Amino acid sequence: MKAMVLHRPAPIETNPLIYSDVETPSPGPDQVLIKVKKCGVCRTDLHVVEGELPPRKLPLIPGHQVVGVVLEVGEGVEEVSRGERVGVPWLHWACGECSYCKRGLENLCDRAEFTGYTINGGYAEYMVAPASFVHRIPAGIDDAHAAPLLCAGAVGYRSLRLTGLLERGEGILGLFGYGAAAHLMLQVASKLGFTVYVFTSSPWKKEYALRNGAAWAGSTSEEPPSRLDAAIVYAPVSEVFVEALKKTDKGGRVVLGEIYMTPIKELRYELLWGEREVKTVANVTRRDVREFLELASRLSIKPDVKLYPLRDANTALIDLKKGGLIGQLVLDVG
């Protein structure tokens, strides 16, 4: 099969992913073989390829927003059948036995495996995955638009869940940083009836957010029309996090939706006083992915996508690194 293979992490501008012929994998017990159709290109892929995430497996096939069709099923598989359209996200497997898994926090499992990082992913024509960790794609979502929902969508949805607003059923939500995940969560939150304010320094992103359902859009330093009941910070900048705390009302919660953040130089106690809470997001659970796919189908949530051939994965990651994009980049594999 054809695949984009990483042999050694390096700056993406050096084209470290090599278009290669590699052996097609076979499914073992409880696994399925998937013919990959589309695979989203994520900033985490960039961290893996450039070595910001320390290598856990080399050579490696990246990619963790995988949509394809089940071609073969291994011994003992009952969850899915040949011919079904499925997605494979970042969480590839969790043990199911540790204290985290038993508490419904499989995203924190110390033995977890991750697609496109510790296990070969979807920058390839075929891949294998545990049958119990793949997700059926709703019929109303095509392959290209389904792929970004498996990461930007699912992580964004977990962030939204952690704000507590979904249980409350109402409130004012602030989104700090307006990229792919924020774009999807703006659609979700506004369609669910929440008031959403978007904070971004880019004039064209402010206009884009207003066209897509934001009640207000301004820069991080601006004061919104009302205090926030909750905020999600997608910008990996500590100063933005501090501003989000300043704008969140007493009893509110700020969720950090990025996987890393610049060092926090000063955090005055008065920003936390008033029972404000701070939550971080680590990976996603199967529940997050499945609930969000159902919600996205019901609410007709669609990301903007730009397609690249598989062999142009380096180019896609270079474009992602340059920034200036809100839509999701997707490899057309099949």
PAZAPA-4460 file (N, C-alpha, C; in steps of 0.05 Angstrom, whole numbers, plus 32768, in hexadecimal, padded with zeros to 4 digits):
% residues 334
    n_x    n_y    n_z   ca_x   ca_y   ca_z    c_x    c_y    c_z   seq   type   mol
   8011   7FE8   8000   8000   8000   8000   8012   8019   8000     1      M     A
   8006   802F   7FF8   8014   8049   7FFA   800F   8056   8015     2      K     A
   8024   8063   801F   8021   8071   8039   8036   8087   803A     3      A     A
   8030   809B   804B   8043   80B0   8051   8050   80A8   806C     4      M     A
   806A   80A3   806B   8079   8097   8081   808D   80AB   808D     5      V     A
   808C   80AE   80A7   80A0   80BE   80B6   80B6   80AC   80C1     6      L     A
   80CF   80B1   80B9   80E5   80A1   80C3   80F4   80B0   80D9     7      H     A
   80F4   80CA   80D8   8101   80DB   80EC   80F4   80F6   80ED     8      R     A
   80EC   80FF   8105   80E0   811A   8107   80F2   812F   80FC     9      P     A
   80E6   8143   80EF   80F5   8159   80E3   80E2   8170   80DD    10      A     A
   80EC   8188   80D9   80DA   819E   80D1   80CA   8196   80B8    11      P     A
   80B1   819D   80B7   80A0   8194   80A1   80A9   819F   8086    12      I     A
   80B7   81B6   8087   80C1   81C2   806E   80D5   81B0   8060    13      E     A
   80E1   819D   806E   80F4   818B   8062   80E7   8172   8057    14      T     A
   80CC   8171   8056   80BD   815B   804B   80C5   8140   8058    15      N     A
   80C2   813D   8072   80CB   8124   807F   80B9   810C   807A    16      P     A
   80A0   8110   8071   808F   80FA   806B   8096   80EF   804F    17      L     A
   809B   80D5   804D   80A4   80C9   8034   808D   80B8   8028    18      I     A
   8086   80BE   8010   8071   80AE   8002   807D   8093   7FFB    19      Y     A
   8072   807E   8007   8080   8064   8007   806C   804D   8001    20      S     A
   8078   8037   7FF8   806A   801D   7FF6   8070   800E   8010    21      D     A
   805B   8007   801F   805F   7FF8   8037   804B   7FE1   8037    22      V     A
   8050   7FCD   8048   803F   7FB5   8049   8023   7FBC   8054    23      E     A
   800F   7FB2   8046   7FF3   7FB6   8050   7FEF   7FA6   8069    24      T     A
   7FE5   7FB2   807F   7FE1   7FA3   8098   7FCA   7F90   8096    25      P     A
   7FCA   7F7D   80A8   7FB4   7F69   80AA   7FA8   7F6C   80C6    26      S     A
   7F8D   7F69   80C8   7F81   7F6B   80E2   7F85   7F53   80F4    27      P     A
   7F8C   7F58   810D   7F8E   7F43   8120   7F74   7F3F   812E    28      G     A
   7F73   7F2F   8143   7F5B   7F2B   8153   7F50   7F46   815D    29      P     A
   7F36   7F4A   815B   7F28   7F62   8164   7F30   7F7B   8155    30      D     A
   7F3D   7F77   813E   7F44   7F8E   812D   7F35   7F8E   8113    31      Q     A
   7F35   7FA5   8105   7F2A   7FA7   80EA   7F3F   7FB3   80D8    32      V     A
   7F3E   7FAC   80BE   7F4E   7FB8   80AA   7F3D   7FCD   809B    33      L     A
   7F47   7FE5   809A   7F37   7FFB   808E   7F45   8005   8075    34      I     A
   7F35   8008   805F   7F3E   8015   8047   7F39   8033   804C    35      K     A
   7F4F   8042   804E   7F4D   805F   8055   7F43   806E   803D    36      V     A
   7F30   807F   8042   7F25   8091   802D   7F2F   80AE   8030    37      K     A
   7F2D   80B8   8049   7F36   80D3   804F   7F44   80D3   806A    38      K     A
   7F57   80E5   806D   7F64   80E8   8087   7F69   8106   808C    39      C     A
   7F5F   8110   80A2   7F63   812C   80A9   7F80   8132   80B0    40      G     A
   7F88   814A   80AC   7FA3   8153   80B2   7FA1   8166   80CB    41      V     A
   7FAD   815E   80E1   7FAA   816C   80FA   7FC4   8178   8104    42      C     A
   7FC2   818D   8114   7FDA   8199   811F   7FEA   8186   8130    43      R     A
   7FDC   8173   813D   7FEA   815E   814C   7FFC   814D   8139    44      T     A
   7FF3   8148   8121   8004   813B   810D   801E   814A   8109    45      D     A
   801B   8165   8108   8033   8176   8104   8046   8173   811C    46      L     A
   803A   8173   8134   804B   816F   814C   805A   8154   814C    47      H     A
   804C   8140   8141   8059   8125   8140   806F   8125   812B    48      V     A
   8069   8130   8113   807C   812F   80FD   8095   8140   8104    49      V     A
   8091   8157   8111   80A8   8168   8117   80B6   8161   8132    50      E     A
   80AB   814E   8140   80B8   8145   8159   80B1   8154   8172    51      G     A
   809E   8167   8170   8095   8175   8189   8088   8161   819C    52      E     A
   807B   814D   8191   8073   8135   81A1   8089   8121   819E    53      L     A
   8097   8119   81B3   80AD   8106   81B1   80A5   80EC   81A3    54      P     A
   80B5   80E3   8190   80AE   80CA   8181   80A9   80B3   8193    55      P     A
   8094   80A4   818E   808E   808C   819D   8090   8073   818B    56      R     A
   8090   8078   8170   8092   8063   815D   809E   806E   8143    57      K     A
   80B2   8061   8139   80BF   8067   811F   80C7   804E   8112    58      L     A
   80C4   804B   80F8   80B5   805E   80E6   8097   805E   80EE    59      P     A
   808A   8074   80E5   806E   8079   80ED   805E   8083   80D6    60      L     A
   8045   807A   80D4   8032   8086   80C2   801F   8097   80D3    61      I     A
   8020   80B2   80D0   800F   80C4   80E0   7FF1   80C2   80D7    62      P     A
   7FE1   80D3   80E4   7FC5   80D6   80DC   7FB2   80CA   80EF    63      G     A
   7FA0   80DB   80FB   7F8D   80D0   810F   7F71   80DB   810B    64      H     A
   7F6A   80E4   80F3   7F4F   80EB   80ED   7F47   80DB   80D4    65      Q     A
   7F43   80C2   80D8   7F42   80AE   80C2   7F25   80A6   80BC    66      V     A
   7F1E   80A7   80A3   7F03   809D   809B   7F08   8089   8084    67      V     A
   7EFB   8072   8087   7EFE   805E   8073   7EE9   8048   8075    68      G     A
   7EED   8033   8067   7EDA   801D   8065   7EE7   8003   8070    69      V     A
   7ED8   7FF4   8080   7EE3   7FDB   808B   7EE4   7FC6   8075    70      V     A
   7EFD   7FBC   806F   7F00   7FA8   805B   7F01   7F8C   8066    71      L     A
   7F0E   7F89   807E   7F11   7F6F   808A   7F0D   7F72   80A8    72      E     A
   7F02   7F5C   80B5   7F00   7F5C   80D2   7F0F   7F45   80DD    73      V     A
   7F1D   7F49   80F4   7F2C   7F35   8100   7F1A   7F23   8112    74      G     A
   7F27   7F0E   811C   7F19   7EFB   812D   7F0D   7F09   8146    75      E     A
   7EF3   7F03   814B   7EE6   7F0E   8163   7ED9   7F28   815F    76      G     A
   7EDA   7F34   8147   7ECE   7F4F   8143   7EB0   7F4C   8140    77      V     A
   7EA2   7F5B   8150   7E84   7F5B   814E   7E79   7F78   814C    78      E     A
   7E8A   7F8C   8152   7E81   7FA7   8153   7E7A   7FB3   8138    79      E     A
   7E8A   7FAC   8124   7E85   7FB7   8109   7E88   7FA0   80F4    80      V     A
   7E7E   7FA6   80DC   7E7E   7F92   80C7   7E8C   7F9C   80AE    81      S     A
   7E94   7F8A   809C   7EA0   7F92   8083   7E8D   7FA5   8074    82      R     A
   7E99   7FB9   8068   7E8A   7FCC   8058   7E80   7FE4   8067    83      G     A
   7E82   7FE4   8082   7E79   7FFB   8091   7E8D   8012   8090    84      E     A
   7E83   802A   8090   7E94   8042   808F   7E99   804B   80AC    85      R     A
   7EB3   804D   80B2   7EBB   8053   80CE   7ED0   8068   80CF    86      V     A
   7ED4   8073   80E7   7EE9   8087   80EC   7EFB   807D   8102    87      G     A
   7F14   8085   8101   7F28   807E   8115   7F34   8098   811F    88      V     A
   7F31   809F   8139   7F3B   80B7   8144   7F56   80B3   8152    89      P     A
   7F5E   80C8   8161   7F78   80C8   8170   7F7A   80B1   8184    90      W     A
   7F65   80AD   8194   7F65   8097   81A8   7F62   807D   8199    91      L     A
   7F77   806E   8197   7F77   8055   8188   7F6E   803D   8199    92      H     A
   7F76   803E   81B3   7F70   8028   81C5   7F75   8031   81E1    93      W     A
   7F65   8026   81F4   7F6A   802A   8210   7F65   800F   821E    94      A     A
   7F71   800B   8235   7F71   7FF1   8241   7F57   7FE7   824C    95      C     A
   7F45   7FFA   8255   7F2C   7FF3   8260   7F2C   7FE8   827C    96      G     A
   7F44   7FE6   8288   7F48   7FD9   82A2   7F52   7FEC   82B8    97      E     A
   7F5F   8002   82B0   7F6B   8013   82C4   7F55   8024   82D1    98      C     A
   7F5D   8033   82E6   7F4A   8043   82F5   7F3E   8059   82E4    99      S     A
   7F4E   8064   82D1   7F44   8079   82BF   7F2E   806D   82AD   100      Y     A
   7F34   8057   82A0   7F21   804B   828D   7F07   8044   829C   101      C     A
   7F09   8039   82B4   7EF1   8031   82C3   7EE0   8049   82CB   102      K     A
   7EED   8061   82CC   7EDE   8079   82D3   7ED4   8088   82BB   103      R     A
   7ED6   807C   82A4   7ECE   8089   828B   7EE1   809D   8280   104      G     A
   7EFB   809B   828A   7F10   80AD   8281   7F25   809E   8272   105      L     A
   7F1C   808F   825E   7F2F   807F   824E   7F43   8091   823F   106      E     A
   7F3D   80AB   823C   7F4F   80BE   822F   7F68   80C2   8241   107      N     A
   7F67   80BB   825A   7F7E   80BE   826C   7F8C   80A4   8272   108      L     A
   7F85   808F   8264   7F91   8074   8268   7FAF   8076   8264   109      C     A
   7FBE   806C   8277   7FDC   806D   8275   7FE6   805A   8260   110      D     A
   7FD6   8046   8258   7FDF   8032   8244   7FD3   8038   8228   111      R     A
   7FC6   804E   8225   7FB8   8054   820C   7FCB   8055   81F5   112      A     A
   7FC0   804E   81DD   7FCE   8050   81C4   7FC1   8066   81B4   113      E     A
   7FD1   8073   81A3   7FC6   808A   8194   7FCC   8087   8176   114      F     A
   7FB6   808A   8167   7FB8   8087   8149   7FCB   809C   813D   115      T     A
   7FDD   8093   812C   7FEF   80A5   811F   8005   80AF   8131   116      G     A
   8009   80A3   8149   801E   80AB   815B   802C   8093   8167   117      Y     A
   801D   8082   8175   8029   8069   817F   8021   8052   816D   118      T     A
   800D   8056   815B   8003   8042   8148   8001   804F   812D   119      I     A
   8008   8040   8118   8005   804B   80FD   7FE9   8055   80F7   120      N     A
   7FE8   806D   80EA   7FCE   807A   80E6   7FC5   807A   80C9   121      G     A
   7FB7   8090   80C2   7FA8   8090   80A9   7FB4   809E   8091   122      G     A
   7FCE   80A6   8093   7FDB   80B1   807B   7FE4   8099   806A   123      Y     A
   7FD1   8088   8064   7FD7   806F   8055   7FBD   8064   8049   124      A     A
   7FC0   8051   8036   7FA9   8047   8029   7F99   8033   803A   125      E     A
   7FA6   8027   804E   7F99   8014   805F   7FA4   8017   807C   126      Y     A
   7F94   8010   8090   7F9E   800F   80AB   7F8D   7FFB   80BB   127      M     A
   7F97   7FF2   80D1   7F87   7FE1   80E3   7F81   7FF0   80FD   128      V     A
   7F6B   7FE9   810A   7F63   7FF6   8123   7F52   7FE2   8133   129      A     A
   7F52   7FE6   814D   7F40   7FD5   815E   7F23   7FDB   8157   130      P     A
   7F14   7FC5   8153   7EF8   7FC9   814B   7EE8   7FD9   815F   131      A     A
   7EEE   7FD6   8179   7EDF   7FE4   818E   7EE6   8001   8190   132      S     A
   7EFA   800A   8181   7F03   8026   8182   7EFF   8035   8168   133      F     A
   7EF1   8029   8155   7EE9   8037   813C   7ECC   8041   813F   134      V     A
   7EC4   8054   812F   7EAB   8061   8132   7E9C   8062   8118   135      H     A
   7E83   805A   8118   7E73   805B   8100   7E6E   8079   80F8   136      R     A
   7E71   807E   80DF   7E6C   809A   80D4   7E4F   809C   80CC   137      I     A
   7E41   80B0   80D7   7E25   80B3   80CE   7E22   80B7   80B0   138      P     A
   7E0C   80AD   80A5   7E08   80AD   8089   7E08   80C9   807D   139      A     A
   7DFF   80DD   808D   7DFC   80F8   8082   7E16   8108   8080   140      G     A
   7E2D   80FC   8088   7E46   810A   8088   7E59   80FC   8074   141      I     A
   7E62   810A   8060   7E74   80FE   804C   7E90   80FB   8058   142      D     A
   7EA1   80EB   804A   7EBB   80E4   8055   7ECD   80FC   805B   143      D     A
   7ECE   810F   8049   7EE0   8126   804C   7ED7   8138   8064   144      A     A
   7EBD   813B   8068   7EB4   814B   807E   7EB3   813C   8098   145      H     A
   7EB3   8122   8097   7EB4   8112   80AF   7ECF   8111   80BC   146      A     A
   7EE4   8111   80AC   7EFF   810E   80B7   7F06   8123   80CD   147      A     A
   7F02   813D   80C8   7F09   8151   80DD   7EF8   814F   80F6   148      P     A
   7EE0   8142   80F4   7ECF   813F   810B   7EDB   812C   8120   149      L     A
   7EEE   811C   8117   7EF9   8108   8129   7F0F   8113   813C   150      L     A
   7F18   812B   8136   7F2C   8137   8148   7F24   8154   8150   151      C     A
   7F26   8166   813D   7F1E   8182   8143   7F01   8182   814E   152      A     A
   7EF0   8172   8143   7ED5   8171   814C   7ED2   8163   8167   153      G     A
   7EDE   814C   816A   7EDB   813C   8183   7EE9   814A   819A   154      A     A
   7F01   8154   8196   7F0F   8162   81AC   7F00   817C   81B3   155      V     A
   7EF7   818A   819E   7EE7   81A2   81A3   7ECE   819B   81B3   156      G     A
   7EC1   8185   81AC   7EA9   817D   81BB   7EAF   8176   81D8   157      Y     A
   7EC5   8168   81DC   7ECC   8162   81F8   7ED1   817B   8208   158      R     A
   7EDE   818F   81FB   7EE2   81A9   8208   7EC7   81B5   820F   159      S     A
   7EB4   81B4   81FC   7E9A   81C0   8201   7E8C   81B1   8218   160      L     A
   7E8E   8197   8218   7E82   8187   822E   7E8D   818F   8249   161      R     A
   7EA8   8193   824A   7EB5   819A   8263   7EAE   81B6   826D   162      L     A
   7EA3   81C7   825D   7E9B   81E1   8267   7E83   81DF   827A   163      T     A
   7E74   81C9   8277   7E5C   81C5   8287   7E43   81D2   827C   164      G     A
   7E46   81E0   8265   7E2F   81EF   825A   7E1A   81DC   824E   165      L     A
   7E23   81C5   8244   7E10   81B3   8237   7DFC   81A8   824C   166      L     A
   7E05   81A3   8264   7DF3   819A   8279   7DE1   81B1   8282   167      E     A
   7DEC   81C8   8282   7DDD   81E0   828B   7DC8   81E8   8276   168      R     A
   7DCE   81E4   825C   7DBB   81EA   8247   7DB9   8206   823E   169      G     A
   7DC8   8218   824A   7DC8   8234   8242   7DE2   8241   824B   170      E     A
   7DE7   8259   8241   7DFF   8268   824A   7E0E   8276   8234   171      G     A
   7E21   8285   823D   7E32   8294   822A   7E4E   8287   8229   172      I     A
   7E56   827F   8212   7E6F   8271   820E   7E83   8282   81FF   173      L     A
   7E9B   8284   8209   7EB0   8292   81FA   7EC3   827E   81ED   174      G     A
   7ECA   8283   81D4   7EDE   8273   81C6   7EF6   8284   81C0   175      L     A
   7F0D   827D   81CB   7F25   828D   81C9   7F38   827F   81B5   176      F     A
   7F3C   828C   819E   7F4B   8280   8188   7F36   8274   8175   177      G     A
   7F38   827A   815C   7F24   8271   8149   7F30   8262   8132   178      Y     A
   7F35   8248   8138   7F3F   8236   8123   7F2A   8220   811E   179      G     A
   7F33   8209   8116   7F21   81F3   810D   7F0E   81EA   8123   180      A     A
   7F19   81E5   813B   7F08   81DB   8151   7EF4   81F0   8159   181      A     A
   7EFD   8209   815C   7EEB   821E   8164   7ED5   8223   814F   182      A     A
   7EDC   8220   8136   7EC9   8223   8120   7EB2   820F   8123   183      H     A
   7EBA   81F6   8129   7EA6   81E1   812C   7E95   81E5   8145   184      L     A
   7EA2   81ED   815B   7E93   81F0   8174   7E81   8209   8173   185      M     A
   7E89   821D   8164   7E77   8234   8160   7E5D   822A   8153   186      L     A
   7E5F   821A   813E   7E48   820F   8131   7E36   81FF   8144   187      Q     A
   7E43   81EE   8154   7E34   81DD   8167   7E27   81ED   817C   188      V     A
   7E36   81FF   818A   7E2B   820E   81A0   7E15   8221   8197   189      A     A
   7E19   822E   8181   7E04   8241   8178   7DEB   8232   816F   190      S     A
   7DED   821B   8163   7DD6   820C   815B   7DC7   81FF   8173   191      K     A
   7DD6   81FC   8189   7DCA   81F1   81A1   7DBE   8208   81B2   192      L     A
   7DC0   8221   81A9   7DB3   8237   81B6   7DC5   8247   81CA   193      G     A
   7DDF   8241   81CB   7DF0   8251   81DC   7DF8   826B   81CE   194      F     A
   7DFE   827F   81DE   7E09   8298   81D4   7E27   8295   81D3   195      T     A
   7E34   8299   81BC   7E50   8294   81B9   7E5F   82AE   81B1   196      V     A
   7E73   82B5   81C0   7E85   82CA   81BA   7EA0   82BF   81B1   197      Y     A
   7EAB   82C9   819C   7EC5   82C0   8191   7EDA   82D5   8194   198      V     A
   7EF1   82CD   819E   7F08   82DF   81A3   7F1E   82D7   8190   199      F     A
   7F26   82E9   817F   7F3C   82E4   816C   7F48   82FF   8163   200      T     A
   7F61   82FF   815E   7F6E   8318   8155   7F6C   831D   8138   201      S     A
   7F62   830A   8129   7F61   830C   810C   7F46   8318   8102   202      S     A
   7F47   832F   80F4   7F2E   833B   80EB   7F1E   8329   80D9   203      P     A
   7F2A   831A   80C7   7F1B   8309   80B5   7F0E   82F1   80C4   204      W     A
   7F1B   82E8   80DA   7F10   82D3   80EA   7EF8   82DD   80FA   205      K     A
   7EF9   82F6   8103   7EE2   8301   8111   7ECA   8302   80FE   206      K     A
   7ECE   830A   80E6   7EB8   830B   80D2   7EAE   82EF   80CC   207      E     A
   7EC0   82DC   80CA   7EB9   82C0   80C4   7EA8   82B5   80DB   208      Y     A
   7EB1   82BB   80F4   7EA2   82B1   810B   7E86   82BC   810D   209      A     A
   7E83   82D6   8107   7E69   82E2   8107   7E56   82D7   80F2   210      L     A
   7E61   82D0   80DB   7E51   82C3   80C6   7E49   82A7   80CE   211      R     A
   7E57   829B   80E0   7E52   827F   80E7   7E44   827B   8103   212      N     A
   7E39   8291   810D   7E28   828E   8124   7E30   829C   813E   213      G     A
   7E48   82A9   813E   7E51   82B7   8156   7E3F   82CF   815B   214      A     A
   7E38   82D3   8175   7E28   82EA   817C   7E39   8303   817E   215      A     A
   7E53   8300   8181   7E66   8316   8183   7E82   830B   817D   216      W     A
   7E93   831B   8171   7EAF   8313   816C   7EC1   832B   8171   217      A     A
   7ED7   8326   817F   7EEA   833C   8184   7F05   8331   818B   218      G     A
   7F17   8343   8191   7F32   833A   8198   7F32   8331   81B5   219      S     A
   7F47   8323   81BD   7F49   8319   81D8   7F49   832F   81ED   220      T     A
   7F53   8346   81E6   7F55   835C   81FA   7F3A   836B   81FD   221      S     A
   7F28   8367   81EA   7F0E   8375   81EB   7EFC   8369   8200   222      E     A
   7EEA   8379   820A   7ED6   8370   821D   7EBD   8368   820E   223      E     A
   7EB3   834F   8212   7E9B   8346   8204   7E82   8354   820F   224      P     A
   7E6B   8350   8203   7E53   835D   820D   7E4A   8354   8229   225      P     A
   7E51   833B   8230   7E4A   8330   824A   7E60   831E   8255   226      S     A
   7E60   8319   826E   7E73   8306   827A   7E6D   82EA   826F   227      R     A
   7E82   82D9   826F   7E7F   82BE   8264   7E77   82AB   827A   228      L     A
   7E66   8298   8273   7E60   8282   8286   7E76   826D   8284   229      D     A
   7E82   826A   826D   7E98   8257   8269   7EA8   8260   8250   230      A     A
   7EC0   8256   824F   7ED2   825D   8239   7EE2   8244   8231   231      A     A
   7EE8   8242   8217   7EFA   822E   820D   7F11   823D   8200   232      I     A
   7F2A   8237   8208   7F42   8244   81FD   7F4F   8230   81EA   233      V     A
   7F4F   8237   81D0   7F5C   8227   81BC   7F78   8232   81B5   234      Y     A
   7F7D   824B   81BB   7F98   8257   81B6   7FAC   824D   81CB   235      A     A
   7FC3   8242   81C3   7FD6   8237   81D6   7FE8   824D   81E3   236      P     A
   7FDB   8263   81EA   7FEA   827A   81F5   7FDF   8281   8210   237      V     A
   7FF1   8282   8224   7FE8   8285   8240   7FDA   82A0   8244   238      S     A
   7FE2   82B5   8236   7FD6   82CF   8239   7FB8   82CE   8231   239      E     A
   7FB2   82BE   821D   7F96   82BB   8214   7F86   82AC   822A   240      V     A
   7F92   8298   8236   7F85   828A   824C   7F7E   829D   8263   241      F     A
   7F91   82AF   826A   7F8D   82C2   8280   7F76   82D5   8279   242      V     A
   7F75   82DE   8260   7F5F   82EF   8257   7F44   82E0   8259   243      E     A
   7F44   82C7   8252   7F2B   82B7   8254   7F22   82B6   8271   244      A     A
   7F34   82B2   8284   7F2D   82B2   82A0   7F21   82CD   82A9   245      L     A
   7F2D   82E3   829F   7F23   82FD   82A6   7F07   8302   829D   246      K     A
   7F00   82F6   8287   7EE5   82FB   827A   7ED0   82E7   8283   247      K     A
   7ED8   82D3   8293   7EC5   82BE   829C   7EB9   82C6   82B7   248      T     A
   7EA0   82C3   82B9   7E91   82CB   82D1   7E97   82B8   82E8   249      D     A
   7E90   82C0   8300   7E94   82B0   8318   7E85   8295   8314   250      K     A
   7E91   8280   831D   7E85   8265   831A   7E88   825A   82FF   251      G     A
   7E95   8268   82ED   7E99   825F   82D1   7EB1   824C   82CE   252      G     A
   7EB5   8242   82B7   7ECA   822F   82B2   7ED8   8236   8298   253      R     A
   7EF3   8234   8298   7F03   8238   8280   7F10   821D   8279   254      V     A
   7F0C   8214   8261   7F16   81FA   8258   7F2D   8200   8244   255      V     A
   7F44   81F4   8248   7F5B   81F7   8237   7F5A   81E0   8222   256      L     A
   7F53   81E7   8209   7F4F   81D3   81F5   7F68   81CC   81E5   257      G     A
   7F7F   81D8   81EB   7F98   81D2   81DD   7FA8   81BD   81EC   258      E     A
   7FBA   81B0   81DE   7FCA   819B   81EB   7FE3   81A6   81F9   259      I     A
   7FE9   81BF   81F4   7FFF   81CC   8203   7FF9   81EA   8204   260      Y     A
   8008   81F8   8214   8005   8215   8217   801F   8221   8220   261      M     A
   8023   823A   8217   803B   8248   8220   803A   824C   823F   262      T     A
   8051   824E   824C   8052   8250   8269   8041   8268   8273   263      P     A
   8033   8263   8289   8022   8278   8295   8035   8288   82A8   264      I     A
   8039   82A1   82A1   804C   82B2   82B0   8041   82BB   82CB   265      K     A
   8027   82C2   82CB   801B   82CC   82E3   7FFD   82C5   82E3   266      E     A
   7FF4   82B9   82F9   7FD7   82B3   82FB   7FCE   82BD   8316   267      L     A
   7FC2   82D5   8317   7FB9   82E0   8330   7FA2   82D1   833B   268      R     A
   7FA2   82CD   8355   7F8D   82BE   8362   7F71   82CA   835D   269      Y     A
   7F70   82E3   835A   7F56   82F0   8356   7F48   82E6   833D   270      E     A
   7F57   82DC   832A   7F4B   82D1   8311   7F3E   82B6   8316   271      L     A
   7F47   82A7   832A   7F3B   828E   8331   7F26   8291   8347   272      L     A
   7F2A   82A5   8358   7F17   82A9   836E   7EFB   82AD   8362   273      W     A
   7EE7   82A5   8371   7ECC   82A6   8366   7EC4   828B   835B   274      G     A
   7ED3   8276   8363   7ECE   825B   835B   7ECE   8256   833C   275      E     A
   7EE0   8265   832F   7EE5   825F   8313   7EF6   8246   8312   276      R     A
   7EF1   8236   82FD   7F00   821D   82F9   7F10   821D   82DF   277      E     A
   7F25   820D   82DF   7F35   8209   82C7   7F37   81EB   82C2   278      V     A
   7F30   81E3   82A9   7F32   81C7   82A1   7F44   81C5   8289   279      K     A
   7F53   81AF   8287   7F63   81AA   826F   7F56   8192   8261   280      T     A
   7F5D   818F   8247   7F52   8179   8237   7F69   8167   822F   281      V     A
   7F66   814D   8233   7F7A   813A   822B   7F6D   8124   821A   282      A     A
   7F72   8125   8200   7F68   8111   81EE   7F49   8111   81EE   283      N     A
   7F3D   80FB   81E4   7F20   80F8   81E4   7F19   80DB   81EB   284      V     A
   7F01   80D7   81F3   7EF6   80BC   81F8   7EE5   80B4   81E0   285      T     A
   7EDF   809A   81DF   7ECC   8090   81CB   7EB1   809E   81CD   286      R     A
   7EA9   80A3   81E5   7E8F   80B1   81E9   7E90   80CD   81DB   287      R     A
   7EA6   80DC   81DE   7EA8   80F6   81D1   7EA4   80F4   81B3   288      D     A
   7EB2   80E1   81A7   7EB1   80DE   818A   7E95   80D6   8180   289      V     A
   7E8A   80C3   818E   7E70   80B9   8184   7E59   80CD   8189   290      R     A
   7E5A   80DA   81A0   7E46   80EF   81A5   7E48   8106   8191   291      E     A
   7E61   810D   818B   7E64   8124   8179   7E5D   811D   815C   292      F     A
   7E63   8105   8153   7E5B   80FD   8138   7E3D   80FE   8135   293      L     A
   7E2F   80F4   814A   7E12   80F4   8149   7E07   8111   8149   294      E     A
   7E13   8122   815A   7E0B   813E   815C   7E11   814D   8142   295      L     A
   7E28   8148   8137   7E2F   8156   811E   7E1C   814E   8107   296      A     A
   7E14   8135   8107   7E01   812C   80F3   7DE6   8139   80F7   297      S     A
   7DDD   813A   8110   7DC2   8145   8116   7DC1   8163   8111   298      R     A
   7DD7   8172   8118   7DD7   818F   8115   7DE3   8198   80FA   299      L     A
   7DEA   8185   80E9   7DF7   818C   80CF   7E10   819D   80D2   300      S     A
   7E21   8194   80E4   7E3B   81A2   80E8   7E4F   8199   80D3   301      I     A
   7E5A   81AC   80C5   7E6D   81A5   80B0   7E85   81B7   80B1   302      K     A
   7E9D   81AB   80B2   7EB5   81BC   80B0   7EBA   81C4   8093   303      P     A
   7EC9   81DA   8090   7ED4   81E1   8076   7EEC   81CF   8071   304      D     A
   7EEF   81C3   805A   7F05   81B1   8055   7F14   81B8   803B   305      V     A
   7F2D   81B2   803A   7F3E   81B4   8023   7F4D   819A   801F   306      K     A
   7F4A   818E   8007   7F55   8174   8002   7F71   8175   7FF5   307      L     A
   7F81   8161   7FFD   7F9C   815D   7FF2   7F9F   813F   7FEB   308      Y     A
   7FAE   8139   7FD6   7FB4   811C   7FD1   7FC6   8112   7FE8   309      P     A
   7FC5   80F8   7FEC   7FD5   80EB   8001   7FF3   80F3   7FFF   310      L     A
   7FFE   80F2   7FE6   801A   80F7   7FE3   8022   8114   7FE9   311      R     A
   800E   8126   7FED   8013   8142   7FF3   800F   8148   8011   312      D     A
   8012   8134   8022   800F   8138   803F   8022   814C   804A   313      A     A
   803B   814C   8041   804E   8160   804A   8044   817C   8044   314      N     A
   803A   8180   802B   8030   819A   8023   8019   81A3   8035   315      T     A
   8007   8190   803B   7FF0   8197   804C   7FF9   81A0   8067   316      A     A
   800D   8192   8072   8017   8199   808D   8026   81B4   808C   317      L     A
   8034   81BA   8076   8041   81D4   8073   802C   81EA   8073   318      I     A
   8016   81E5   8064   8000   81F9   8063   7FF4   81FD   807E   319      D     A
   7FF1   81E7   808D   7FE6   81E9   80A8   7FF8   81F9   80BA   320      L     A
   8012   81F5   80B8   8025   8203   80C9   8025   8221   80C3   321      K     A
   8021   8228   80AA   8021   8244   80A2   800A   8253   80AF   322      K     A
   7FF4   8245   80B5   7FDD   8252   80C2   7FCC   8261   80AE   323      G     A
   7FBA   8271   80B9   7FA8   8281   80A8   7F90   8271   809E   324      G     A
   7F8C   8258   80A9   7F76   8247   80A0   7F63   8242   80B7   325      L     A
   7F4A   823F   80B1   7F36   8236   80C4   7F2C   821A   80BC   326      I     A
   7F29   8215   80A3   7F20   81FB   809A   7F34   81E5   809F   327      G     A
   7F2B   81CD   809C   7F3C   81B5   80A2   7F48   81AB   8087   328      Q     A
   7F61   81A3   8089   7F6F   8197   8073   7F6C   8178   8074   329      L     A
   7F65   816C   805D   7F5F   8150   805D   7F6D   8143   8045   330      V     A
   7F7A   812B   804B   7F87   811C   8036   7F72   810A   8029   331      L     A
   7F72   810B   800E   7F60   80FA   7FFE   7F70   80E1   7FF7   332      D     A
   7F6B   80CC   8007   7F7B   80B3   8005   7F6E   809F   7FF1   333      V     A
   7F54   809D   7FF2   7F46   8087   7FE4   7F3D   808F   7FC9   334      G     A
***
